[in-house]
């Protein structure tokens, strides 16, 4: 992580904490995964990485569901839908926009499977 930060490789800032979160979730350590994802979300928002934010929110929702925190997971899915709609509104080509939204729907569906 220090290597990436000292060289200001901004496109890689999220890689380590995001992968750590995914590893923790795969090991069943969803509370730890949520800690990593919170840091990822803050960085993604700060850097304006909206598409990456969708992946982070999907992982967050999946961990929340695994912990039985369904109300919070529902809110995470709502946030994903809102971010996806923002992104889609900037896509002029209707076919590309519909493809993007279909992909987001699939991401949400995969995240609901715990």
N, C-alpha and C positions, 0 to 999 in steps of 0.2 A: 504494500500500500504506500509506504514511504517513497519507493522508487517512482511510482506514478505521480504522486503529489509534488515531489521536488522537481520533476521534469515538466510539470504542468500539462500532463497528457489528459486533458479534460474529458475526452471521449471515453476514457477508461476509469474515471473516478468511481463510477458505480459498480464496476465489474467485481471487485473483491467483496464488498459487503453484500451485493446481490447474490453472488455465488455462495457466500457463507450462509445467507438466509435459506437458499434452496437446499443446501446440504443439511442444515439444522432441521428443516421441515421434512426432508426425506428420512431423517433419523428419528422423526417423531417429536422433536424438540421445538414445538410450534411457538412457545413463548419466547424462546431465544431467537427464532426466525423473525418474529414480529419486531424485536428490538433492532435487528439488522435492517429490516424493511423500513422502519421508521426513519432511520438515518438515510437510507436510499431515497425515500420519498422527499425528504427535506432537500436533499441535493438536487434531485430531478426537478422539483418545482423551482428552486433557485436558479437553475441553469436553463429553464424553459424547455426541458426534454419531455414534452407531452406524450409522445408515443411510448417512450420508455416508462413513463409514469403508469401507463395502462398495464404493462407487465408487472410492475411493482404492486399495483393495486390488486391485480389478479392473484398474485402470490399471497398478499396480505389477506384477501377474502378467503382463500383456501385454508390458510392457517387458522383464521378466526372460526371458520366452520368446523375444522378439526377439533378445536377447543370447545365447541358447543356455544360459541358466542354469536348466535345467529342474527341478532339485531345489528351488531356491529358489522357483520359480514354483509348484510343487506345494504347497509349504508355504504360500504366499500364498493359494492356492485353499482349502486346509484351514482357514486362518484365516477366510476369507470364510464358509465353511460353518458354522463355529463361531459367528461373530457373527450370521449369519442365524438360526441355531437359537435363540440367546439372544433376539433380537428376536421371533421367531415365538412363543416360549413366553409372551410377554406379551400376545399377541393372543388375546382370548377367543373371538371369532367364528371358527368353523372355516372358513367359506368365505373370509373375509378372510385368515386365516392361510395357507390353501392358495394363495391368489392371490399373497400376498407371497412364499412359498417358490418358486412357479413363476417369478415375476419374477426372483428371485435365481438360479435355475437358468439362466434365459436370459442374465442378466448374466455368469455364469461361462462359458457356452457362447460368447458373443460375445468374451470376453476371450481365449479359447483360439485364436481365429483371428488369426494373425499375418501 
